[in-house]
């Protein structure tokens, strides 16, 4: 509810009733483009502070 979580750091198990699937699907689409990743980084800052390998190669 209202928090950004990353499966690679905070998961993989989440309470499915708390997941906003509409927002999750929109975010997934944004990550597909460089422009989308830049938009999310500008909007949310550096929220991904885990040890996920994707955090190093996604930009």
Biopython code that builds the backbone (N, CA, C, O; Angstrom):
import numpy as np
from Bio.PDB.StructureBuilder import StructureBuilder

atoms = [
    (1, "UNK", "N", (0.750, -1.194, 0.000)),
    (1, "UNK", "CA", (0.000, 0.000, 0.000)),
    (1, "UNK", "C", (0.800, 1.273, 0.000)),
    (1, "UNK", "O", (1.215, 1.742, 1.060)),
    (2, "UNK", "N", (1.029, 1.853, -1.179)),
    (2, "UNK", "CA", (1.625, 3.169, -1.288)),
    (2, "UNK", "C", (3.144, 3.203, -1.278)),
    (2, "UNK", "O", (3.725, 4.286, -1.346)),
    (3, "UNK", "N", (3.802, 2.064, -1.195)),
    (3, "UNK", "CA", (5.262, 2.016, -1.166)),
    (3, "UNK", "C", (5.777, 1.321, -2.418)),
    (3, "UNK", "O", (5.147, 0.402, -2.941)),
    (4, "UNK", "N", (6.937, 1.778, -2.887)),
    (4, "UNK", "CA", (7.593, 1.116, -4.009)),
    (4, "UNK", "C", (8.399, -0.043, -3.449)),
    (4, "UNK", "O", (9.186, 0.129, -2.518)),
    (5, "UNK", "N", (8.203, -1.204, -4.011)),
    (5, "UNK", "CA", (8.937, -2.407, -3.600)),
    (5, "UNK", "C", (9.582, -3.030, -4.831)),
    (5, "UNK", "O", (9.059, -2.907, -5.939)),
    (6, "UNK", "N", (10.708, -3.692, -4.642)),
    (6, "UNK", "CA", (11.395, -4.383, -5.714)),
    (6, "UNK", "C", (11.507, -5.854, -5.342)),
    (6, "UNK", "O", (11.989, -6.193, -4.261)),
    (7, "UNK", "N", (11.065, -6.716, -6.231)),
    (7, "UNK", "CA", (11.066, -8.151, -5.954)),
    (7, "UNK", "C", (12.479, -8.665, -5.679)),
    (7, "UNK", "O", (12.661, -9.571, -4.866)),
    (8, "UNK", "N", (13.478, -8.093, -6.352)),
    (8, "UNK", "CA", (14.850, -8.562, -6.181)),
    (8, "UNK", "C", (15.426, -8.183, -4.820)),
    (8, "UNK", "O", (16.419, -8.770, -4.389)),
    (9, "UNK", "N", (14.825, -7.219, -4.139)),
    (9, "UNK", "CA", (15.316, -6.770, -2.839)),
    (9, "UNK", "C", (14.313, -7.086, -1.738)),
    (9, "UNK", "O", (14.672, -7.648, -0.703)),
    (10, "UNK", "N", (13.071, -6.725, -1.964)),
    (10, "UNK", "CA", (12.030, -6.828, -0.941)),
    (10, "UNK", "C", (11.190, -8.088, -1.065)),
    (10, "UNK", "O", (10.399, -8.390, -0.172)),
    (11, "UNK", "N", (11.344, -8.813, -2.133)),
    (11, "UNK", "CA", (10.461, -9.951, -2.405)),
    (11, "UNK", "C", (11.163, -11.256, -2.229)),
    (11, "UNK", "O", (12.134, -11.360, -1.479)),
    (12, "UNK", "N", (10.686, -12.238, -2.907)),
    (12, "UNK", "CA", (9.712, -12.162, -4.003)),
    (12, "UNK", "C", (8.258, -12.226, -3.555)),
    (12, "UNK", "O", (7.360, -12.140, -4.393)),
    (13, "UNK", "N", (8.003, -12.372, -2.277)),
    (13, "UNK", "CA", (6.621, -12.542, -1.826)),
    (13, "UNK", "C", (6.028, -11.214, -1.376)),
    (13, "UNK", "O", (6.614, -10.502, -0.561)),
    (14, "UNK", "N", (4.850, -10.889, -1.921)),
    (14, "UNK", "CA", (4.116, -9.685, -1.564)),
    (14, "UNK", "C", (2.670, -10.067, -1.316)),
    (14, "UNK", "O", (2.195, -11.076, -1.836)),
    (15, "UNK", "N", (1.970, -9.273, -0.530)),
    (15, "UNK", "CA", (0.529, -9.440, -0.366)),
    (15, "UNK", "C", (-0.125, -8.914, -1.640)),
    (15, "UNK", "O", (-0.136, -7.706, -1.877)),
    (16, "UNK", "N", (-0.661, -9.798, -2.449)),
    (16, "UNK", "CA", (-1.257, -9.428, -3.725)),
    (16, "UNK", "C", (-2.397, -8.443, -3.613)),
    (16, "UNK", "O", (-2.688, -7.726, -4.571)),
    (17, "UNK", "N", (-3.045, -8.389, -2.476)),
    (17, "UNK", "CA", (-4.144, -7.447, -2.281)),
    (17, "UNK", "C", (-3.651, -6.006, -2.171)),
    (17, "UNK", "O", (-4.431, -5.071, -2.353)),
    (18, "UNK", "N", (-2.371, -5.819, -1.876)),
    (18, "UNK", "CA", (-1.813, -4.476, -1.736)),
    (18, "UNK", "C", (-1.169, -3.960, -3.023)),
    (18, "UNK", "O", (-0.783, -2.794, -3.094)),
    (19, "UNK", "N", (-1.050, -4.816, -4.037)),
    (19, "UNK", "CA", (-0.399, -4.429, -5.284)),
    (19, "UNK", "C", (-1.380, -3.681, -6.181)),
    (19, "UNK", "O", (-2.490, -4.157, -6.424)),
    (20, "UNK", "N", (-0.976, -2.520, -6.668)),
    (20, "UNK", "CA", (-1.759, -1.767, -7.644)),
    (20, "UNK", "C", (-1.306, -2.250, -9.023)),
    (20, "UNK", "O", (-0.324, -1.748, -9.570)),
    (21, "UNK", "N", (-2.021, -3.221, -9.578)),
    (21, "UNK", "CA", (-1.594, -3.844, -10.823)),
    (21, "UNK", "C", (-1.692, -2.901, -12.014)),
    (21, "UNK", "O", (-0.906, -3.029, -12.953)),
    (22, "UNK", "N", (-2.629, -1.961, -12.008)),
    (22, "UNK", "CA", (-2.707, -0.976, -13.093)),
    (22, "UNK", "C", (-1.435, -0.135, -13.134)),
    (22, "UNK", "O", (-0.863, 0.085, -14.202)),
    (23, "UNK", "N", (-0.997, 0.332, -11.970)),
    (23, "UNK", "CA", (0.239, 1.115, -11.901)),
    (23, "UNK", "C", (1.450, 0.253, -12.259)),
    (23, "UNK", "O", (2.359, 0.722, -12.943)),
    (24, "UNK", "N", (1.471, -0.980, -11.811)),
    (24, "UNK", "CA", (2.591, -1.877, -12.108)),
    (24, "UNK", "C", (2.734, -2.098, -13.610)),
    (24, "UNK", "O", (3.850, -2.111, -14.129)),
    (25, "UNK", "N", (1.628, -2.270, -14.306)),
    (25, "UNK", "CA", (1.676, -2.482, -15.755)),
    (25, "UNK", "C", (2.145, -1.214, -16.476)),
    (25, "UNK", "O", (2.907, -1.303, -17.439)),
    (26, "UNK", "N", (1.706, -0.052, -16.029)),
    (26, "UNK", "CA", (2.153, 1.206, -16.633)),
    (26, "UNK", "C", (3.654, 1.395, -16.425)),
    (26, "UNK", "O", (4.365, 1.804, -17.343)),
    (27, "UNK", "N", (4.133, 1.098, -15.220)),
    (27, "UNK", "CA", (5.564, 1.224, -14.931)),
    (27, "UNK", "C", (6.374, 0.262, -15.788)),
    (27, "UNK", "O", (7.446, 0.620, -16.275)),
    (28, "UNK", "N", (5.880, -0.939, -15.974)),
    (28, "UNK", "CA", (6.577, -1.926, -16.795)),
    (28, "UNK", "C", (6.757, -1.406, -18.220)),
    (28, "UNK", "O", (7.813, -1.601, -18.822)),
    (29, "UNK", "N", (5.740, -0.752, -18.757)),
    (29, "UNK", "CA", (5.840, -0.176, -20.099)),
    (29, "UNK", "C", (6.887, 0.938, -20.141)),
    (29, "UNK", "O", (7.625, 1.051, -21.120)),
    (30, "UNK", "N", (6.961, 1.755, -19.103)),
    (30, "UNK", "CA", (7.932, 2.850, -19.069)),
    (30, "UNK", "C", (9.368, 2.343, -19.056)),
    (30, "UNK", "O", (10.245, 2.978, -19.640)),
    (31, "UNK", "N", (9.625, 1.225, -18.410)),
    (31, "UNK", "CA", (10.983, 0.696, -18.317)),
    (31, "UNK", "C", (11.503, 0.169, -19.647)),
    (31, "UNK", "O", (12.695, -0.114, -19.767)),
    (32, "UNK", "N", (10.645, 0.032, -20.642)),
    (32, "UNK", "CA", (11.066, -0.521, -21.929)),
    (32, "UNK", "C", (11.864, 0.471, -22.766)),
    (32, "UNK", "O", (12.570, 0.056, -23.685)),
    (33, "UNK", "N", (11.774, 1.760, -22.479)),
    (33, "UNK", "CA", (12.486, 2.754, -23.270)),
    (33, "UNK", "C", (13.441, 3.552, -22.388)),
    (33, "UNK", "O", (13.238, 3.676, -21.181)),
    (34, "UNK", "N", (14.470, 4.081, -23.008)),
    (34, "UNK", "CA", (15.421, 4.939, -22.299)),
    (34, "UNK", "C", (14.708, 6.175, -21.764)),
    (34, "UNK", "O", (14.983, 6.627, -20.653)),
    (35, "UNK", "N", (13.783, 6.723, -22.567)),
    (35, "UNK", "CA", (13.039, 7.902, -22.139)),
    (35, "UNK", "C", (12.183, 7.589, -20.917)),
    (35, "UNK", "O", (12.073, 8.404, -20.001)),
    (36, "UNK", "N", (11.584, 6.413, -20.909)),
    (36, "UNK", "CA", (10.756, 6.008, -19.774)),
    (36, "UNK", "C", (11.571, 5.844, -18.506)),
    (36, "UNK", "O", (11.146, 6.263, -17.430)),
    (37, "UNK", "N", (12.752, 5.230, -18.632)),
    (37, "UNK", "CA", (13.624, 5.067, -17.466)),
    (37, "UNK", "C", (14.078, 6.428, -16.938)),
    (37, "UNK", "O", (14.139, 6.640, -15.727)),
    (38, "UNK", "N", (14.397, 7.352, -17.858)),
    (38, "UNK", "CA", (14.818, 8.691, -17.441)),
    (38, "UNK", "C", (13.673, 9.419, -16.739)),
    (38, "UNK", "O", (13.892, 10.105, -15.741)),
    (39, "UNK", "N", (12.460, 9.272, -17.257)),
    (39, "UNK", "CA", (11.290, 9.902, -16.640)),
    (39, "UNK", "C", (11.088, 9.394, -15.215)),
    (39, "UNK", "O", (10.868, 10.184, -14.297)),
    (40, "UNK", "N", (11.163, 8.077, -15.029)),
    (40, "UNK", "CA", (10.969, 7.516, -13.696)),
    (40, "UNK", "C", (12.070, 7.957, -12.738)),
    (40, "UNK", "O", (11.802, 8.237, -11.569)),
    (41, "UNK", "N", (13.300, 8.020, -13.227)),
    (41, "UNK", "CA", (14.401, 8.456, -12.361)),
    (41, "UNK", "C", (14.208, 9.912, -11.945)),
    (41, "UNK", "O", (14.455, 10.266, -10.792)),
    (42, "UNK", "N", (13.767, 10.758, -12.880)),
    (42, "UNK", "CA", (13.512, 12.169, -12.566)),
    (42, "UNK", "C", (12.355, 12.304, -11.582)),
    (42, "UNK", "O", (12.423, 13.100, -10.645)),
    (43, "UNK", "N", (11.297, 11.531, -11.793)),
    (43, "UNK", "CA", (10.092, 11.630, -10.972)),
    (43, "UNK", "C", (10.308, 11.075, -9.568)),
    (43, "UNK", "O", (9.849, 11.662, -8.588)),
    (44, "UNK", "N", (11.007, 9.940, -9.469)),
    (44, "UNK", "CA", (11.098, 9.221, -8.200)),
    (44, "UNK", "C", (12.468, 9.270, -7.553)),
    (44, "UNK", "O", (12.609, 8.882, -6.394)),
    (45, "UNK", "N", (13.466, 9.729, -8.257)),
    (45, "UNK", "CA", (14.809, 9.748, -7.703)),
    (45, "UNK", "C", (15.407, 8.348, -7.703)),
    (45, "UNK", "O", (14.973, 7.478, -8.457)),
    (46, "UNK", "N", (16.384, 8.143, -6.869)),
    (46, "UNK", "CA", (17.078, 6.857, -6.798)),
    (46, "UNK", "C", (16.426, 5.990, -5.725)),
    (46, "UNK", "O", (16.957, 5.851, -4.623)),
    (47, "UNK", "N", (15.274, 5.407, -6.054)),
    (47, "UNK", "CA", (14.555, 4.603, -5.069)),
    (47, "UNK", "C", (15.063, 3.175, -5.001)),
    (47, "UNK", "O", (14.788, 2.468, -4.032)),
    (48, "UNK", "N", (15.800, 2.738, -6.015)),
    (48, "UNK", "CA", (16.252, 1.350, -6.059)),
    (48, "UNK", "C", (17.652, 1.266, -5.481)),
    (48, "UNK", "O", (18.633, 1.495, -6.189)),
    (49, "UNK", "N", (17.753, 0.942, -4.210)),
    (49, "UNK", "CA", (19.036, 0.926, -3.519)),
    (49, "UNK", "C", (19.496, -0.489, -3.175)),
    (49, "UNK", "O", (20.377, -0.672, -2.334)),
    (50, "UNK", "N", (18.909, -1.472, -3.815)),
    (50, "UNK", "CA", (19.248, -2.852, -3.518)),
    (50, "UNK", "C", (20.461, -3.328, -4.282)),
    (50, "UNK", "O", (21.127, -2.549, -4.964)),
    (51, "UNK", "N", (20.740, -4.598, -4.166)),
    (51, "UNK", "CA", (21.874, -5.204, -4.838)),
    (51, "UNK", "C", (21.458, -5.923, -6.112)),
    (51, "UNK", "O", (22.123, -6.868, -6.536)),
    (52, "UNK", "N", (20.388, -5.493, -6.713)),
    (52, "UNK", "CA", (19.878, -6.117, -7.922)),
    (52, "UNK", "C", (20.815, -5.819, -9.090)),
    (52, "UNK", "O", (21.243, -4.677, -9.257)),
    (53, "UNK", "N", (21.136, -6.815, -9.890)),
    (53, "UNK", "CA", (22.022, -6.613, -11.027)),
    (53, "UNK", "C", (21.415, -5.671, -12.052)),
    (53, "UNK", "O", (22.153, -5.029, -12.799)),
    (54, "UNK", "N", (20.090, -5.567, -12.113)),
    (54, "UNK", "CA", (19.449, -4.687, -13.081)),
    (54, "UNK", "C", (19.732, -3.226, -12.804)),
    (54, "UNK", "O", (19.700, -2.413, -13.728)),
    (55, "UNK", "N", (20.007, -2.869, -11.566)),
    (55, "UNK", "CA", (20.238, -1.464, -11.236)),
    (55, "UNK", "C", (21.516, -0.943, -11.883)),
    (55, "UNK", "O", (21.636, 0.262, -12.104)),
    (56, "UNK", "N", (22.470, -1.810, -12.190)),
    (56, "UNK", "CA", (23.719, -1.375, -12.805)),
    (56, "UNK", "C", (23.626, -1.281, -14.319)),
    (56, "UNK", "O", (24.284, -0.430, -14.918)),
    (57, "UNK", "N", (22.829, -2.130, -14.956)),
    (57, "UNK", "CA", (22.820, -2.180, -16.407)),
    (57, "UNK", "C", (21.603, -1.599, -17.068)),
    (57, "UNK", "O", (21.503, -1.644, -18.295)),
    (58, "UNK", "N", (20.673, -1.057, -16.319)),
    (58, "UNK", "CA", (19.419, -0.605, -16.919)),
    (58, "UNK", "C", (19.510, 0.791, -17.507)),
    (58, "UNK", "O", (18.587, 1.209, -18.206)),
    (59, "UNK", "N", (20.569, 1.524, -17.258)),
    (59, "UNK", "CA", (20.630, 2.893, -17.757)),
    (59, "UNK", "C", (21.562, 3.022, -18.918)),
    (59, "UNK", "O", (21.727, 4.116, -19.458)),
]
sb = StructureBuilder()
sb.init_structure("model")
sb.init_model(0)
sb.init_chain("A")
sb.init_seg("    ")
for serial, (resi, resn, name, xyz) in enumerate(atoms, 1):
    if name == "N":
        sb.init_residue(resn, " ", resi, " ")
    sb.init_atom(name, np.array(xyz, "f"), 0.0, 1.0, " ", f" {name:<3s}", serial, name[0])
structure = sb.get_structure()
